[in-house]
């Protein structure tokens, strides 16, 4: 008779927004994983980690974590973007599988070098693209697989917010070394989703603006992709939108799908709710369901309501745990992230030079 498998021990670098709101709760909710160590130099965040995970070992620097590499099975990097490449490199060289928050790097070339290092080392390198498990994305993917829309011609995706005052911090820094701005933040999500749904992009056009007084980097950005299969994706990311557009508007030869509202999981995690502690994780009310139809406006009740599948961020770390045991595939590879970075780099060049870039 075999006993319960020993959980895989996870070290988490960074306990700011990404680490404390997303990664730590999802790791803690995943069967087969246990949060062992948290790296943060902030005393208040160390106390927060202890209060939320009483058995965790807080340390002040990544070097302290790497010195105990033989006691860990996975490192998760949720620190500022500029640290992703050096920390992922150090973790892989220490013999540790790695999950890196998006964007994995500032350039596609850096992402491919990390992927090569992981391949040479025989180690998992995965990128946290949690919005592949958003409720609306899962629902749209299901509609496409069933052929409900026919041949898709245009995909419109909006990740918009109304934040008229900059919040500051590295995410809004104008220093290129910080890899801040919405193009690399929310843009990483909408580009990744478009590539997953409709395949490689062959042309990129973009407009990036700095709209808010005091802002240092792009806060209102538009990206247009032409996919190899002919679909055109129009992607909007903004912090300056007082009236929000539809999250998705997808137009096909047979029907269109329109969906308003963001997946509820981020808001739930920010409010301290945890997956697995209550029924209905990732579900949304019927009033927010998208509508599918042709020739009618969803705003006046046209088309039929499509039940939104529950969002499932926990599925990402469940897949990571399975991959680490050799029983499943890496849920998001660094090479997939590099393809998205090809697009983001092209978008930056397009906006700067006012040209359409061919990939």
N, C-alpha and C positions, 0 to 999 in steps of 0.2 A: 504494500500500500504506500503510495507516494504522498508526501506532505504538500502543503501550499508552497508554490514557488517563492523564492526570496524576491522581494520587490527590487527593481532597478533603482539605484540611488542617483538622484539628480542634484547637480550643482547649478544654481541660478546666479548669473552675474547681472546685477542691476535690480533695484527695488523701487524704481520710480513708477510712472504710469504703466509702462509695458509690463514690468516685472510683477508689481503688486496687484494690478487689476486684471491682467490677462493671464500671464504665464503661471504664476504661483497657484491661483485657484484651479486652473485647468489641470496642472500637474497633480495637485492634491486630490482632484476628482477622478483621476485615471487609475483604474485597477492595474497593478503591476508596476506602478511608479511611486516613489516616495521622495518628497522634497527634503534633501539632506543638508544642504549648505546654501546660504544666501550671502552674496558678496555685495556690500555697500559700505561706503566710508562715512555715511551719515548716521550719527548716533540715534536720531529719532526713527529712522527707517529700520535700524537694527532692532530697536524695541518693538516697532510695529510688526516686523517679521516674527519675533518671538511670541508676541501676543496672538498672532493669527495662526502660527504653526509652532506649538510649544516645543516640539522635538528638534526643530531646525538648529543648525549651528551657524550663527552669523560670523563672518570674517570681514576684514576691512579692505583687502586687496585681492585681485585675481591671482597674484603670485602665491598667496596663502592657499588658495584653492588648488592651484596646479601642483603645489608641493604634496598634496594628498591625492594625486590623480589615481593612484591604485585603489583608493577607497570609493571611487565614483564610477558610474556607468554611463553618464551623459552630462554634458554641459549645455546650458541654455544661455544664450547671450542676448540680454534685453537692456543693454547699456546704450548710450548715445551712438548715433549712426557712425560717427567718425572712428569709433573703437571696434566696429564689427570685424573688419578684416584682420587687424593685428591680434585681437582676442581669439577669433576663430582659428587663425594660423597657429597661435600658441597652444590652443586646446588640442588641435589635431596632432601637433608635434609631441604633445604630452601623451598621445595615445587614446584620446577621448573622443567618442562620437559627439556631434555638435548639432544643436538647433540654433539658428540665428534669426532674430526678428528681421522683418523687411525694413528697408532694402538691405539685402545681404552685403552690398558693397556700393561704392559710388560709381563704379564703371563695370561694364560687362566683362572687360578683360580681367579685372580683379576677381570677379565671381568665377570665371572659368579657371583661373589659377587656383582658387580655393577648391573647386571641384576636382581638379587634377591632383592636388595634394591629398584630398580625401580618398580618391580612387587608388592612388599609390599606397596609401596607408591602410587600405581595406576598412575604412571607417565610414559610418553614416554622416552625411552632411545634409541637413534638411533646413528649409526656409519656412518661417511661420507666415503663411499666407492664409490667415484664418477666414478671410471673407470668401473663400471657396466653399465655406460651410455656412454662409448666410442663408436665411430662409428664402429670400427672393431668388437668389442664384440657384439654389437647389430646385426650386419650383420651375424656374425658366429652363434649366437643363433638362428636367423631366419632360417639359412640353416639347422641347426640340427633339429629344430622343423619340418621342411618339409621332413626330411629324405634324403636330397640331397647327403650326404656322405656315407650313409649306416651305418654300425656299426663302430663307431670310435675306432681305436686301439691305436693311439698315438696322443697326443696334445703337440705341441711345442710352447712355448710362450717366447718371448724375449722382455725385457724392457732394452735396451742398450743405453748408451751415451758415448761420447768421451770427457772426462774431465781429461786430463792428470795431472793437478795440483789440489791438494786438495783445497777446498774453505774455510775449517775451519768451526767453529761454532759448535753448539751442535749436529747437524745431523751427523757430522763426528768425534765426540768425542769418544775416547777410554774408557771413563768412563761408566761402565755398567749401572749406574743409569740414564744416559741420554737416554737409549734405542735408540742409534744411529746405523748407518751402513745400508747398502743396504738390508740386510736380513729383517729388520723390516720396512724399508721405501718402496722401490719398491717391495720387497718380499710380503708385505701385499696385494698389488694389484694383482700380478700374482697368488698367492695362492688363494685369494678370488675368482678370476675369474674361476680358475680351479675347485674349489669346487662347485660353482654355476652351471657350465656347466656339470660336470661329477660326482657329488656326493661325499660322504665321502671318505677320504683317509684311507687306512689300513696299508701302509708301506711308510716310508720316508727315503731317502738317500740324503745327501747333501755334497757339497764341498764349503768351503768359504776361500777366500784368501784376503790378504792385499797386493796389487800390487804396489801402487804408493809410491815413496819416500816421507816420511813425513806423510803418511796416518796412522791413529790410529786404524781404524776399517774396517770391510770387505767392499771391493769395487769391488769385482768380485766373484759372487756366483752362484752356480748351485744347483737346487733342483729337485729330481726325486720322483714323487708320483706314487704309485699304488692305484687306486681307487677300492672301493668295487665291482663296476660293471666290473672291468677288464681293463679299460682304463689306460694307462700309460701317465702321464704328465711330460714333461721335461721343466723346467722353468729356464730361465737365467736372471739375473739382473747384470748389470755391468756399471761402470763408465770408463772402460779402453778399450773400443772397437773402434778402428780406422776405421773399416769397419763394418757397421751394418748389422745384419742378418734380416731375415723376422720377422715381429712382430708376426705373426701366421703362423704355418705350421701344418695342421690338416690332418691326414691320416686315411681314412675309408675304408671299404670293397668295396665301390662303386666308390668313388672319393676322391680326396684331394683338400684342399683349402689353398692357399698361399697368404699372404697379407703383403706388406711392408709399412712402414711409420707409425708414431704415429698419433693418433687423434689430430686434429688441435685446439681443444678448449683451452688447456692450453696456447699454444702460443698466441692465440687471446686474452685471458684474461691478459696475461703478457704485451701485447702491448696496453692495455687499452680499447679494444673493449668490448662491453657489449651485452649480450643476449637481444633480443627484439628491438634493436636499428637499425638493418639492416636485410635484407633478407639473407637467406643462412647460418644461424648460424649452426656450426657443420658439414657443407658440405665440401666435398673435390673434387678435379678435377678428371675426368675420368682416367687420366694417373696413378692415385694412386689406382684405384680399384684392388681388389684381383682377383685371377683367380681360377676357379673350373674345374677340369678335371682328367683324368687318363692316365698314360703312356706317358705324355708329360711334358716338362719343361715350366713353366710359363715365364722363362727368355727369351725364344725364341718364345713367343707368344702362347704357348700351353694352351689348356683349353679355357673356355669361361670367359670373364670378368663378374664379379658380381658387380652391382652397390652397392656402400657402402652407407648404411643408414646414415642419418645425426646423429652426436653425440648429446647428449641431457642432459648435466649436469643440466640444470634448472629443469628437471623432478624430481631430487632428492628432492629439497626443495618444489616443488609443492606437492609431496607425503607426505612430513613432514607436510605441512600446512593442507592437507586433513586429515591426521591421528590425528592431534591436535583437529580438529573439530569433531572427532568421525566418519567420513564418509569414512575412508580408513585404510589400514594396515600400520604399520611401514615399511618403505622401506628396512631398513637394521637393523636387531636386534643385540643386544649385544651377544646373544647366537650364532648367525652366526659368529660374530667376534671372539668369544671364540674358535670355531671350527678351524678357520684359525690360531689362536694363538697356538692351540695344534700342528699344523703342523710346525709352525715356531720354537717352542720350540724343537720339535723333530729334525728339521733340524739343529739347533744349536748343539744339542747333537750328532747327526750323524757326523757332520763335526769335532767336537772336539775329539770324540772317534773313528772315522773311522769305524763306524758300520751302519747297516741298522736298523732303529727303527720301531718296530711294534706298532701301535696305538690300 
